[in-house]
Amino acid sequence: MTSLRRQSLPVGERHERIRSETVALSDRIAQLGMTIVTKLSNTVVGLLDGTVVNADSPLIHADDYGLLRGDGVFETTLAVDGVPRDLAEHLARLEVSAAMLDLVLPALSHWHRAIDAVLAQSAAGQLVLRLVATRGREGGDAPTCFVLAAAPSPRLHVERSAGISVLLLDRGFVGDEVAAMPWLLAGAKTLSYAMNMAARRYAEKHGADDVIFVGRDGRILEGPTATVVVARDGLLITPPVDGILAGVTVRRLFRAAAAAGWETETAPLTPADLDAADGLWLVSGVRLLAPVTAVDGRPRPIGPATAELAEILQVPGLIETDRA
Ligand SMILES: Cc1ncc(COP(=O)(O)O)c(C=O)c1O
């Protein structure tokens, strides 16, 4: 394609050349016994029977409890060049969340089939995978399940490299108190993320990019979509999981960092600990590692360990995104 652009052909002629080359390529792939169903890099949806449909296709019924009540669970992770990161851990957490909602999910092999199917039809580079399971339709007895694959937002690059500013916001509860009330579903990754998104919008309206929630007892909890990690004198610390989601990425980071010589610890943190830390990050399955550059308007330098931790966490370069 690049060579066609360089030849500076008229647009119509260039499109025709691209079209005929694509047709020839499709024919060749068909001869090899493969099929192209959707265009590369489009958002696609994989169903658990292995079917892949374009994201524009109607999929959810109006009486689905996922829509009506946010009643369901999900997982999000990044696939890099066709390989999902930490897939076993995300599938395990999907099952834990579903069990907390008394939701019975299809066997893991069905999820793998859908994931393999969407990856087979997606471009190389970085891809956001969302595994979604709702309670299904009113009066029905089967969950609605699908896997959505989409290109990451361009904002991802900025957040990983330039960092994010955060507001500390009151979460309105004490972490270990809600952990003792299972009906509150603290720690389950449910589809009811409206509050998390409202907190983000609140931050944006007040000049920040994101949020770190603080419990009523003054302890740091988590971000709306991420785990908090601080560094202090060669020690990485994250808050206990009481009342918050047990992050897959922080576990991977801590395992790999320990192998690279870091001490790691799960311990309560306060806002003062964030101010005193050498480094502060929000970590999660897609953004991976975002350094925090300001807390409540107080600027802080990007932690000097950011590049090292990004390497430890195998944060992919962003060149692949351009290819996607
Ligand atoms: C509320 C919340 N906490 C923490 C995380 C980080 O979890 P993970 O690293 O498994 O993506 C997420 C991301 O999904 C989240 O939504």
The ligand as a Gaussian input file, in Angstrom:
#p B3LYP/6-31G(d) Opt

LIG

0 1
 C      -12.007000      -1.471000      39.674000
 C      -10.768000      -2.054000      39.105000
 N       -9.706000      -2.242000      39.902000
 C       -8.544000      -2.758000      39.435000
 C       -8.413000      -3.130000      38.105000
 C       -7.121000      -3.723000      37.601000
 O       -7.318000      -5.075000      37.348000
 P       -6.503000      -5.855000      36.220000
 O       -5.062000      -5.612000      36.484000
 O       -6.863000      -7.263000      36.457000
 O       -6.947000      -5.317000      34.915000
 C       -9.492000      -2.951000      37.249000
 C       -9.349000      -3.306000      35.828000
 O      -10.045000      -4.056000      35.303000
 C      -10.699000      -2.426000      37.753000
 O      -11.765000      -2.252000      36.964000

